[in-house]
Amino acid sequence: MSAGSLLLITILLPLLGAGGIVAARRNPDVREGVTLVTASLLAVLVAIIANRFLNGESFFVTIAEPLPGITISLKIEALGMLFALVAGTLWLVTSVYAIGYMRSHNEQNQTGFFAAFAIAISCTMGVAFADNLFTLFLFYELLTLSTYPLVTHSGTAEAKKGGRLYLAILLGTSIGLFLLGILITWFLSGTVTFQKGGVLTGKIDPAWAGPLYMLFLFGIGKAALMPFHRWLPAAMVAPTPVSALLHAVAVVKAGVFTLLKVTIYIFGSDFILSNDVTGGIIWIAAATILFASLVAMTKDNLKARLAYSTISQLSYIALGAMLASKSSLVGASMHIATHAFAKISLFFAAGAIYVVTNKKLISELNGLGRAMPVTFSVFIVGALSVVGVPLFAGVWSKWYLGLGAVETGQLLLLGVLMLSSVLNIAYLLPIPVRAFFGKPADGKQYTKVKEAPITILLAMIFTSSSCMILFFHPNPFYLLATLAAKGH
């Protein structure tokens, strides 16, 4: 099959799956079978494309040309391949998890849930493989709109309020700032196509490059930098599978992926370094890393604590992009993958706790670890990977981010990264300690509590095991991250 056809299929396959899910709405077993088959096919397809790409094959296709010189085109480069590999793999895992979660919790409108999920994955593939800013912006907006029904899935007043905030911030920042940045880039350079080394060198006064970069930094609201971060905690009203994939992987990673893509292929790392484009701006990411961690420590709601942890961890990637050294770009790119597997494990564990006990608050978890040892062991693995402890995948991305800070002489930022890891320990590890060693407030024992259904456990075991496997075998993510840092 031709390279262009494979690219189109990555977009169309989840859409066809969504249609099949709706057609099978009267038979839950068939509906979920369609979900699993579609997700499996996409995971295999993305793996095949990654293998062919790493072997030197080029992938490009133009879908349409709505305006002269402005095309809707798809092209694979290293960073997009890394993002697609993460999202494509974890959609299958989350589908297995979601089947157990949605059935166990007797969630309403499960057909709409799985269909919207598939459409969102299609948009994610479009973001990953966009060849230019116009195509990326189109799929970026479609991703926002397609995930809105998932955020508001429960239909409660709280969910609707969270959905309104979700749309207001993400559409407001993208239309008001991101789009303006794209138009300025087009006016200055005459192109919005991603290019090795960037398109702005010699086309913009370095004094104006910083303000333009800020338009992208804040316009890409999915990156969740403060003060445009509140949509992410608000979106935690969604079912846990949504929080796990779309708000720990696809949506939030689409934001920082876009920022990395703009940094590498629109500005160019050499241009940023030689003109100190992000010199003062970088402290926005540093402040978000620390402040979000401090807020996380105050949250008793488990998903809210994980949400603020995600805000902090996303800013690692933003910081790596703005450092713009080869090592920092490798670290930022790898963090897309390593954080995804760690954070999805944490959300899976939170969902398992809720399915079995209906408990949402950390203060209610005392003693529960002895009744749910697998769930809290998964939580420990995810937490240690987020912290960046050796033998877990998260250490690699943090190592390269630290090297990037050293390479650029930003030793104070290295201190921020180190302090952040201490804060990670402070807000994550007390949770399993409380569960395994704490005593329930009323003195009762959880004799009737058992682990979540098998599909939930299998998904959790896979993602947490991946956190350890990727420490010893980080390829192909490392290879792709290295190619991305070189502007491949």
N, C-alpha and C positions, 0 to 999 in steps of 0.2 A: 504494500500500500504506500502511496506517495506521502512525502512528509507533510505537504499542505493538507491532505485529506485527514491525516492523523490529528493535526491541530484542530481542524473543524470538529472532528468527532469528540474531542475532549470537551468542547462547548455543548454539542448537541446531545451527547449521551445522557447527561443528567436531566436535560429537558425531556427527552423521550421517557426516561425513568419516571419523571413527575407525571407525565401523561398516563403511563401504565399504572402508577399508584392510584390515581383518581379513577381509572377504569375499573380497578379491582377493589373499590371502596367497600363493597358489600361483603367481601371475604377477607377478613384480617390476615389470615395465613398467606393467601396469595399476594395481598398488598405488601406484606413484609418480605415475602419472597422476592417480589419485584425490586424492593429497596436493596436487599442484600446482593442480588444478582447485578444490579446496575452499579452499586458501589464497588463490587468485586471487579467488574469489567473495567471501571475507571482506574482502580488501583493498578491493575495489570497493565493497562494502556499507558499510564504515566510512567511506570517502571520501564516498559519497552522503549518509550520515547527518551527517557533519561539515559538508558544504555546506548541508544543510537547517537544521542547528542554527545555523550562523553567519548564516543568513538569518532567524532569529527563531522557528523552529518549536520547539515543546515536545515532549519525548519522555518518556512515563511509562507504566508498566504494573505492575499488581500480580499476582504469580504465585500467591500463597497467603497465608493468614492463620492460621498454626499456633496462635497465642495471641491473645486479644483485645487489639487495639492494637499487636500485633507482626506485621509483615507481611514477606513476602519480595517486595520491590519493586525495580524498576529505574527509574532516572531519569537523564537526561543533564544534567550541568552541565559547565562549561568544562574543569575539571581532568580529569575522567573522559574527556571527549572527546579531550583531548590524549594521555592515556595509551593509550586504545584505538587512536588513529590510529598511534602509534608501534608498539605490539605487533602490530596487524593488518597493517601494512606489512612489518614485519621478519619476520613468520612466513613470508610468501611468499619473501622473499630467502633466509632460512635454509633453507627447504625445498629450494630450488635447490642451495644449498651442501651440504646434508646428503646429497642423492642422490649427488653426486660423492664426498663424503668416505666415506660408509658403503660404497659399492661399491669404491672404491679401497683401503680398509683392510680389506675383507672382514669387516666387523663381523657378529657373530651376531645373531639375533632382530631383524632389521630391521623386520619387521611390527609387533612389539610396540613398537619404538622410535617409529615414525611414528604409531601409534595413540595411545600415551601422550602424545606431543607435541601431537596435536590436542586431546585431552581437557584438557591443561594450558592450551591457548589458550582453550578454552571457559571455564574457571575464571577466567582472566585478564580476559576480557570481563565476567564477573560482578563481579569486583572493581572494574573501571573504572566500571561503570554502577550500582553499588549505591546505593540511595536512603536507606539507613539503616545503622547500625552492625551490626544483627543480620544483614542480608543480606550486608554486607561480610565479617563474621566467618565466615559460612558458606562463602562462596566462597574466602576467604583460607585456611581450613583444607583445603578440597578441593584447592586449588592445591598445598599442601604434600604431601598424600597422592598426588596424581596425578603429581608430579614425582619421588617416591621411586623408582619403577622406572627412571627415566632416570638417576638418580644411581648406582644399583647395576647398571646395564645390563651391564657386563662380567662380573659374577658372581664376580669375584676376592675374595679375603679383604680386600684394601685397599678395594675398592668397597663391600663389605658393612659394613665398619667406618665408612667415610665416610657411608654411608646411615643407620646407627644414630645417629651424631652429628648428622646433618642432622635426623632426626625428633626426637631428644631435645631439641635446642635450640629448634627452631621450634615444636614442639607444647608443650614445657614453658613457653616464654615466653608463647605466645598463650593457653593455658588458665590458667596461673597468674597472669598479670599483665594481658594485654590484655582477657580476659573480665571480670576483676574491675573494670577501668576502665569497661567498658561497663555493668556492673551498677550501679556507683556513679553513673554519669551518668544512668541510668534512674531510680534512687532519688531523685536530687536534682532532676531537671528534669521527670520524667514522660514523657520522650520520648527516642528514640535516632535520630530522623529528622534528616538533615542540613538545616540552615537557614542562610540568609544572615545573617551577623552572629553565628552560634553560638547555642547553647541554654543556656549556663551563666551568662550575664550576669544578676546579681541572684538566682541560684539557689545560689551557692556562696560561702563566705567566701574572699576572695582569698588568705588565708594558707594555705588548703588546696588552692588551685588548682595550685600548684607540685607537691606530691606526687602529685596526680591526673595531671598531665601526665607525670610520671616513669613512672607505671604504663603509660601509652600508649607512651612513648618506649622503654622496655625491653621492654614486652610485644609490640611490633611487631618481633619478632626478625629479620624479613626485611630491616629497615633496616640490620642488621649493625653497629650501634654497639658499640664495645668496652665491656664484656667479652663480649658475646653475638655475636661475629663469627666464631667458629671453624668454624661450619657451612659458611661459604662457601669457604674454602680446602679443607676436607674434601670438598666437592662437586666439586672440580676433577678427581676421578677419573673423572667422566663423560666420554663422547665430546665432542669439541670443539664440535659443533653445539649440544649441551646447554649447555655452558659459555657459548657465544656468545649464545644467545637467552635461555635461562631464568635464567642466572646473570650476564648482563650487561644484560638487559632486563626480562624478564617477572617473575621471582621477586623479584629485588632491587628492581626499580622498583615492584613491588606493595607492598613495605615502605615505601619513602619516600613513595610516593603516598598510602598510608594515613595516614602521619604528617602529611602536608600536608593531607589531607582533614579529619582530626581538628582540626588547628590552625585551619583556615579556617571549618569548618562546625559544629564542636562548641564550641570555646573562643571563636573569633572573634578576629581580629587586633587590633581595638580593645581588647577585654578584656585580651588579653595585654600590649599596650603600656602601657595605663593602670595596670595592677596589677603590672608587672614580674614576670610569672608565670615566665618562663624565665631570669631574670637570672643565677643561678648555674649552672643546668642547661646552658646553652648551651656551657659550657666542656667538657662531655663530647664534644660534636660537634667542637669545636676540637682537643681532644686526640686524637680518633680520626683526624682529618685528618692530623695531623703524625706520630703514632706509626705509623699504617699505612703512610705513605710511607717512614718510616725502615726498617720491616720489609721493605717491598718491595725496597729497595736491597740487602738481604742475600740475597735469593733468587736462586739460579742456575737453578732450574726456571722456564721461561718462563711457564707457566700460573699457577704460584704467585705470581710477581711481578705478573702481571696481576690476580690475585685480590685481592691486598692493595692494588693500585691502585684496584680497584673499591670496596673498603671505605672508602678515603680519599675517593673521589669521591662516594659515597653520603652521607657526612657533610657535604658541601657543601650538599646538599638539606636535610638535617636542620638545619644551621645557618641556612639561609635561612628555613626554617619558624619557627625559634625567634626570629630577629630580628623577624619578623612585620610588617615595614614593607612598603609596596606594592612598592617596587623589589626587595626581597629575595625576596618571594613570586613576583614575575615571574621573577627569576633562578633560584629553586629549581624552578619549574615548567618553565622552558625547559631546565634541566639534565637533566630526565628525557629530553628528546628529544636534545639535543646530545651528551650523554655516551653515549646508547644507540648512535648511529651511529658515534661514534668508537671506543668500546670493542668493539663487535661487529666492526669492521674489524680491530682488534688481535687478537682471538681467531680470526677467520677466517685471518689471516696465520699465527698460531701453528699452527693446524690444517693449513694447507697445507704448512708446513715439516715437520710430523710425518708427513703422508701420503707426502711425497716422500723424506724422509731418515731417518725414525724418530728424529729428534733432539728432545730435550726441554730440554736444558740450554743456557743462553745462552753458556756457555764453549765450546760446541762449534760455534758459528755462524760463526766466523772465515772470511772468504772466501766464504761461501755466497751473499752478495748478488749477486755477479757472475754466478752461475748462475741465480738466481731474482730478477731485478731488479724484476719486477712485484710480487711478494709483499712484498719489503722496501720498495718505494715506497709500497704500501698501508699498511704499518706506519708509515712516516714521517708520512703524512697523518693517520692515527689518533692518533699520538703528539702531533703539533703541535696537533691539535684539543683533546686532553685538556689540554695545557699552557695553551691559551688564546691562541694566537698569532693576530694579525689575518690575515684571509683564510680562516680556518677557523671553523666554527660555534661551537666551544667558547668563543670569546671573548665571545659575547653573554651567555651565562648567567653567566660570571664577572664581566663588567662590571656586570650588574645586582645580583649578590650584593655586589660591592664598593660600589656605590651604596647598597645597603641598610645596610651597615655604617657608612657615612658619615652617612646619614640618622638613624641611631639613636645616633650619637656613639660607636660601638664601633670606635675607630681601632686598638686592639690586635687586634681580630678581622680588620680589614682587613690588618694585618701578617701574620696567620696565613694568609690567603688568598694573599698575595704570596709568602710563604716556601714555601707548598705548591707554587706553580707552579715555583719553583726546584727543589724536590725532584722534581717531575714530570719536569723536564728531566734530572735526575741519574739517575733510574732507567729512563727510557724511551729517550732518544736514543742512549745508548752502544750499544744493541742493533743498530740499523741501521748505525751507524758501524763497529762490529766486523765486521758482515757484509760491508760494502762495502770496507773498507780493511784489515781484519785479515788475517793470514796463518794458514792452518791449522797446527795444532801439528805435524803430521807432514810438512808441506811439500807435500802433494799438492794437485792442482787438481781441482775438481769438474767434470770434462769430461763425465761421463755423467749429471749431474744436470740436470733440466729443470723447468719450472714444473708446478704441479699441474694436474689435469684442468680442462677448459674451464668446467664448471659452477661449480667452486670459484672460478676466476678471475673469472667474470662477477659472482658475488655480491660478491666483494671489491671489484671496480671500482665496482659500484653504491654500496655503503655508503661507500667512501672518497670517491667523487665527491660524494655527498650532503653530506659534511662541508664541502666547498667551496661547493656550491650553496646550502646553508642559511646561509652567511655573507651572501651577496648577497640571498637570498630567504627570510628566516626565517618568513614567513607560511606557513600559518596558525598555526604553533606560537606565534608572538609574540602574535597576536590572542587565542588561547585562554588563554595565560598571563596576559595583561592582564585578561581577563574573570575568570579564577580569582582573581587578586589582589584584585579588587573583590568577591569573594564571589558572583559570578554563578551 
